[in-house]
């Protein structure tokens, strides 16, 4: 391996850079925007300039539904400042001018008390949850990205009409017509519109980062409800635009005629030819009357994405947003959700042509405004997370970083060695990002990292350490057979079709009862930890771990078993189970796993003392 050496003092600029960034982010909340967005005939206007955009929906901008670490039973959490800024500045770097977030969540009867929701009852709101909205608007002003805020979800994932109705012992369908339920929902609308940002002091109704209020997400409702809610929004805020939040692919006559609905949108997940026809028809119907944009589309081939976006541009549609963008995770890496896009695109997203789609949409984001793409700025400084062992290194990533350079030095050595010139934070899902297999046992190391992309490198992170490798660890991520010694014929890798149930784990292995997989270690085994998903209740206790001094002599290991039952949910998650044995008999160098039907192996860690 070729190495690079850099002196210890090279890292001293980090404190200065961090101070500059703090000053940059402490500017006035309204610094990026001179105007509210207004309407002129069928155009969105930013002062005297037309606003047109090609961008992304960010469903977890304020509220995470994908907190899917293996040992975490609760997938829900509030987005933090790092995650919110990363997502919005990703939109900025991609040339986007607008993004659309998701709705406030609503407490469900089945919810565990550990689940944080925004709306807890009629007129009862979770202040800590809504502070993320404050952070979104502060960061949106700083990034120069307008935000569309919808009020309620048609679907059941985050809570919506059914949950509002349940507060009063009524049915979901009554939400659209019952005067009490409508009054309850208006309390949520009023709470949000009248809210004063706890970070900036700016009332939402006076915040120029808000493009407009959307009545909801993909609502299937009578227009009488939409009409009433649109009028109520206007009575509270006459400055911001009101958007109809419908599930239709067509523009309705009622919405076109309603004076309180300023902007129209459609969603499209049909065959490309059908979507193209519907978009063209919607534009023709709204032309010279009201602005119209495509609020959602996606899950189609890259060439078809290009055709649809080109149609939007050529026909004068105000904008289009694809579904969806997922940003960096505060615990390292990214969040994942069914082929979501990650900026700036990575080889690990080749299954949905991630890099090509992102490059295409960035080009179109500039083209729709008659501009050529600007260079991407060099990434900011990443932050190493606490390191317990060289075999498990993670960091908070940098917006727009394509890869990372990791350096290491011995505690008593002033020179740094590059150990990973192109480390990625987009390969491991909810797991440590990098494994330093070259660390020597017993030595004390410091690590640091810098991000890079086509425009250059970030400054260096603060060092982390000292870190000591107490033993070696064989880690099998169940993505291929390179780590295994032997396996039976029924053992196979799991296709990614049920990846959502397996917490977005795309690398799993399974077999039937009687199948096995073995490992051979170059030293004495100290401990074994196996993570697997139990797809049925019976599968939880049907798997066993054995050790041996040869491949023909195995004995069962005493183990502890940790079952992480997901909190009640509507996603159908498999049950994560961890089996640990830290009392392996001496002189054991083989591990054998006896599989059981319904068990999907996720990750194996075998700690061992290397033979001198």
Long-range contacts (C-beta under 8 A, 24 or more apart in sequence): 3-417, 3-418, 4-417, 4-418, 5-415, 5-416, 5-417, 6-407, 6-415, 6-416, 7-414, 7-415, 7-416, 8-409, 8-414, 8-415, 8-416, 10-416, 10-460, 11-448, 11-460, 11-462, 11-463, 13-459, 13-460, 14-381, 14-459, 14-460, 14-461, 14-462, 17-381, 17-459, 18-381, 21-380, 25-85, 25-142, 27-142, 28-141, 29-137, 29-138, 29-141, 29-142, 29-197, 29-199, 29-200, 29-201, 29-202, 29-207, 29-209, 30-141, 30-202, 30-207, 30-208, 30-209, 31-141, 31-142, 32-141, 32-142, 32-143, 32-144, 32-209, 33-141, 33-144, 33-146, 33-208, 33-209, 34-208, 35-208, 36-208, 36-239, 36-240, 37-146, 37-211, 37-212, 37-240, 37-241, 38-241, 39-241, 39-262, 39-263, 39-290, 39-291, 41-288, 41-289, 42-286, 42-287, 42-288, 42-289, 42-290, 42-291, 42-292, 42-316, 42-318, 43-291, 43-318, 44-211, 44-241, 44-263, 44-291, 44-293, 44-318, 44-319, 51-97, 51-98, 51-146, 51-318, 51-319, 52-97, 52-318, 52-319, 52-368, 52-369, 53-96, 53-97, 53-98, 53-293, 53-318, 53-319, 53-320, 53-321, 53-365, 53-368, 54-95, 54-96, 54-309, 54-312, 54-313, 54-319, 54-320, 54-321, 54-361, 54-364, 54-365, 54-367, 54-368, 55-91, 55-94, 55-96, 55-97, 55-98, 55-99, 55-319, 55-320, 55-321, 55-322, 55-361, 55-365, 56-91, 56-94, 56-96, 56-99, 56-321, 56-322, 56-323, 56-324, 56-325, 56-341, 56-361, 57-99, 57-100, 57-101, 57-102, 57-295, 57-296, 57-321, 57-322, 57-323, 57-324, 57-325, 58-87, 58-88, 58-91, 58-99, 58-100, 58-101, 58-102, 58-324, 58-325, 58-326, 58-327, 59-101, 59-102, 59-323, 59-324, 59-337, 60-102, 60-326, 60-327, 60-335, 60-337, 61-87, 61-88, 61-99, 61-101, 61-102, 61-136, 61-147, 62-101, 62-102, 62-132, 62-133, 62-135, 62-136, 63-102, 63-104, 63-105, 63-118, 63-129, 63-132, 63-158, 64-335, 65-157, 65-158, 65-337, 66-326, 66-335, 66-336, 66-337, 66-504, 67-335, 68-335, 68-336, 68-429, 68-430, 68-503, 68-504, 69-331, 69-430, 69-503, 70-430, 70-431, 70-503, 70-505, 70-531, 70-564, 70-576, 70-578, 70-602, 70-603, 71-562, 71-564, 71-576, 71-578, 72-564, 73-114, 73-564, 73-565, 73-566, 73-567, 74-112, 74-114, 74-115, 74-567, 75-503, 75-566, 75-567, 75-569, 75-571, 75-573, 76-105, 76-115, 76-116, 77-116, 78-116, 78-128, 78-129, 78-131, 78-132, 79-132, 79-135, 80-132, 80-135, 80-330, 81-135, 81-139, 82-328, 82-330, 82-396, 83-327, 83-328, 83-329, 83-330, 84-132, 84-135, 84-136, 84-139, 85-139, 85-142, 85-143, 85-399, 86-327, 86-328, 86-397, 86-399, 87-325, 87-327, 88-136, 88-139, 88-140, 88-143, 88-145, 89-139, 89-143, 89-399, 89-400, 90-325, 90-327, 90-343, 90-399, 90-400, 91-143, 91-145, 91-325, 92-143, 92-144, 92-145, 93-343, 93-344, 93-376, 93-377, 93-399, 93-400, 94-343, 94-358, 94-361, 94-362, 94-365, 95-362, 95-365, 95-366, 95-373, 95-374, 96-145, 96-365, 97-144, 97-145, 97-146, 97-365, 97-369, 98-145, 98-146, 98-147, 98-148, 98-211, 98-319, 98-321, 99-145, 99-146, 99-147, 99-148, 99-321, 99-325, 100-147, 100-148, 100-150, 100-214, 100-295, 100-321, 101-136, 101-147, 101-148, 101-149, 101-150, 102-150, 102-153, 102-158, 102-217, 103-150, 103-151, 103-152, 103-153, 103-158, 103-160, 103-216, 103-217, 104-129, 104-130, 104-151, 104-152, 104-158, 104-188, 104-192, 105-129, 105-158, 105-159, 106-152, 106-158, 106-159, 106-160, 106-163, 106-164, 107-159, 107-163, 108-159, 108-163, 108-166, 109-163, 109-166, 110-568, 111-567, 111-568, 112-567, 112-568, 114-567, 115-567, 117-159, 119-159, 119-163, 119-164, 119-188, 121-167, 122-164, 122-167, 122-168, 122-184, 122-187, 123-184, 123-187, 123-191, 125-188, 125-191, 130-191, 130-192, 130-195, 131-198, 131-199, 133-192, 133-195, 133-204, 134-195, 134-197, 134-198, 134-199, 134-200, 135-199, 137-197, 137-200, 137-202, 137-204, 137-207, 137-209, 137-210, 138-197, 138-199, 138-200, 140-209, 141-200, 141-207, 141-208, 141-209, 145-209, 146-209, 146-210, 146-211, 147-209, 147-210, 147-211, 148-210, 148-211, 148-212, 148-214, 148-243, 149-192, 149-210, 149-212, 149-213, 149-214, 150-213, 150-214, 150-215, 150-216, 150-217, 150-245, 151-185, 151-188, 151-189, 151-192, 151-213, 151-214, 151-215, 151-216, 151-229, 151-245, 152-185, 152-188, 152-215, 152-216, 152-217, 152-219, 153-216, 153-217, 153-218, 154-216, 154-217, 154-218, 154-219, 154-220, 154-221, 154-247, 155-217, 155-218, 156-570, 157-570, 160-216, 176-221, 176-222, 176-224, 176-225, 177-222, 177-224, 177-225, 182-225, 182-228, 182-229, 185-229, 186-229, 186-232, 189-213, 189-229, 189-232, 189-233, 189-236, 190-236, 193-233, 193-236, 193-237, 194-236, 205-236, 205-237, 205-239, 205-240, 206-239, 210-240, 211-240, 211-241, 212-240, 212-241, 212-242, 212-243, 212-262, 212-263, 213-237, 213-240, 213-241, 213-242, 213-243, 214-242, 214-243, 214-244, 214-245, 215-242, 215-243, 215-244, 215-245, 216-245, 217-245, 218-245, 218-246, 218-247, 218-267, 218-296, 219-245, 219-246, 219-247, 220-246, 220-247, 223-252, 223-254, 223-255, 226-254, 226-255, 226-258, 226-261, 227-254, 227-258, 227-260, 230-258, 230-260, 230-261, 231-260, 233-260, 234-260, 249-275, 249-278, 249-282, 250-278, 250-281, 250-282, 250-285, 251-281, 251-282, 251-285, 251-286, 251-292, 256-285, 256-286, 256-289, 256-290, 261-290, 262-290, 262-291, 263-290, 263-291, 263-292, 263-293, 263-318, 264-290, 264-291, 264-292, 264-293, 265-292, 265-293, 265-294, 265-295, 266-292, 266-294, 266-295, 267-294, 267-295, 267-296, 267-297, 268-294, 268-296, 268-297, 268-308, 269-296, 269-297, 269-298, 269-299, 272-300, 272-301, 272-304, 272-307, 272-308, 275-308, 276-307, 276-308, 276-311, 279-308, 279-311, 279-312, 279-315, 279-317, 280-311, 280-315, 283-315, 283-316, 283-317, 287-316, 291-318, 292-317, 292-318, 293-317, 293-318, 293-319, 293-320, 293-321, 294-319, 294-320, 294-321, 295-321, 296-321, 296-322, 296-323, 297-321, 297-322, 297-323, 298-322, 298-323, 298-324, 299-323, 299-339, 301-353, 302-353, 302-356, 302-357, 302-360, 305-357, 305-360, 305-361, 306-360, 306-364, 309-360, 309-361, 309-364, 310-364, 312-368, 313-364, 313-367, 313-368, 319-368, 322-357, 322-361, 328-396, 328-397, 328-399, 328-425, 329-430, 330-396, 331-385, 331-394, 331-430, 332-385, 332-394, 332-395, 332-396, 332-397, 332-425, 332-432, 332-433, 333-394, 333-397, 333-425, 333-426, 333-428, 333-429, 333-430, 333-431, 333-433, 334-397, 334-425, 334-426, 336-429, 336-430, 336-504, 337-500, 337-504, 338-499, 338-500, 342-426, 343-399, 343-400, 344-376, 344-400, 344-401, 344-402, 344-453, 346-402, 346-424, 346-426, 346-427, 348-424, 348-426, 348-427, 349-426, 351-496, 375-454, 375-455, 376-400, 376-453, 376-454, 376-455, 377-455, 378-452, 378-453, 378-455, 378-456, 378-457, 378-458, 379-451, 379-452, 379-453, 379-457, 379-458, 380-451, 380-458, 381-450, 381-451, 381-458, 381-459, 381-460, 381-461, 382-449, 382-450, 382-451, 382-458, 382-461, 383-461, 383-462, 384-447, 384-448, 384-449, 384-461, 384-462, 384-463, 384-464, 385-464, 386-464, 387-447, 387-464, 387-465, 387-467, 388-467, 389-467, 389-469, 389-470, 389-473, 390-435, 390-436, 390-439, 390-445, 390-447, 390-467, 390-469, 391-432, 391-435, 391-436, 391-437, 391-439, 391-469, 391-473, 391-475, 392-432, 392-435, 393-432, 393-433, 393-434, 393-435, 393-436, 393-447, 394-432, 394-433, 394-434, 395-425, 395-433, 395-449, 395-461, 397-425, 397-451, 398-451, 398-458, 400-453, 401-425, 401-451, 401-452, 401-453, 401-458, 402-452, 402-453, 402-454, 403-451, 403-452, 403-453, 404-449, 404-450, 404-451, 404-452, 405-449, 405-450, 405-452, 405-457, 406-434, 406-436, 406-447, 406-448, 406-449, 407-447, 407-448, 407-449, 407-450, 407-460, 408-436, 408-439, 408-445, 408-446, 408-447, 409-445, 409-446, 410-443, 410-444, 410-445, 410-446, 411-444, 411-445, 411-446, 411-465, 411-466, 416-448, 423-449, 428-477, 429-504, 429-505, 429-506, 430-503, 430-504, 430-505, 431-477, 431-603, 435-473, 435-475, 436-469, 437-472, 439-467, 439-469, 440-469, 441-469, 441-470, 441-471, 441-472, 441-610, 442-468, 442-469, 442-470, 443-468, 443-469, 444-468, 445-469, 471-526, 471-607, 471-608, 471-609, 471-610, 472-523, 472-607, 472-608, 472-609, 472-610, 473-605, 473-606, 473-607, 473-608, 474-519, 474-521, 474-604, 474-605, 474-606, 474-608, 475-603, 475-604, 475-605, 476-519, 476-603, 476-604, 477-507, 477-603, 478-507, 478-508, 478-509, 478-601, 478-602, 478-603, 478-604, 479-507, 483-519, 483-604, 484-517, 484-518, 484-519, 485-518, 485-519, 485-520, 485-551, 485-590, 486-516, 486-517, 486-518, 486-551, 487-511, 487-515, 487-516, 487-517, 487-518, 488-514, 488-515, 488-516, 488-517, 489-515, 490-514, 490-515, 490-595, 491-515, 491-516, 491-517, 491-595, 494-600, 498-574, 500-571, 500-572, 501-533, 501-535, 501-571, 501-572, 501-573, 501-574, 502-533, 502-573, 502-574, 502-600, 502-602, 503-533, 503-573, 503-574, 503-576, 505-533, 505-602, 507-602, 508-533, 508-600, 508-601, 508-602, 509-600, 509-601, 510-595, 510-599, 510-600, 510-601, 511-595, 512-595, 512-597, 513-542, 513-595, 513-596, 513-597, 514-594, 514-595, 515-594, 515-595, 516-592, 516-593, 516-594, 516-595, 517-592, 517-593, 517-595, 517-601, 518-551, 518-590, 518-591, 518-592, 518-593, 519-590, 519-591, 519-592, 519-604, 519-606, 520-551, 520-589, 520-590, 521-589, 521-590, 521-591, 521-606, 521-608, 522-589, 522-608, 522-610, 522-611, 523-589, 523-608, 523-609, 523-610, 523-611, 524-586, 524-587, 524-588, 524-589, 524-608, 524-609, 524-611, 525-584, 525-588, 525-589, 525-591, 525-606, 525-607, 525-608, 526-582, 526-584, 526-607, 526-608, 526-609, 527-580, 527-581, 527-582, 527-584, 527-606, 527-607, 528-557, 528-579, 528-580, 528-581, 528-584, 528-591, 528-604, 528-605, 528-606, 528-607, 529-578, 529-579, 529-580, 529-581, 529-604, 529-605, 529-606, 530-578, 530-579, 530-580, 530-593, 530-601, 530-603, 530-604, 530-605, 531-576, 531-577, 531-578, 531-601, 531-602, 531-603, 531-604, 532-576, 532-577, 532-579, 532-599, 532-600, 532-601, 532-602, 533-574, 533-575, 533-576, 533-577, 533-599, 533-600, 533-602, 534-563, 534-574, 534-575, 534-576, 534-577, 534-598, 534-599, 535-574, 535-598, 535-599, 535-600, 536-598, 537-575, 538-598, 539-596, 539-597, 539-598, 539-599, 540-575, 540-577, 542-596, 542-597, 542-598, 542-599, 543-577, 543-579, 543-593, 543-594, 543-595, 543-596, 543-599, 544-593, 544-594, 545-579, 545-581, 545-591, 545-592, 545-593, 545-594, 546-591, 546-592, 546-593, 546-594, 547-581, 547-584, 547-585, 547-588, 547-590, 547-591, 547-592, 548-588, 548-589, 548-590, 548-592, 549-587, 549-588, 549-589, 549-590, 550-590, 551-590, 554-590, 554-592, 555-585, 557-581, 557-583, 557-584, 558-583, 574-600, 576-602
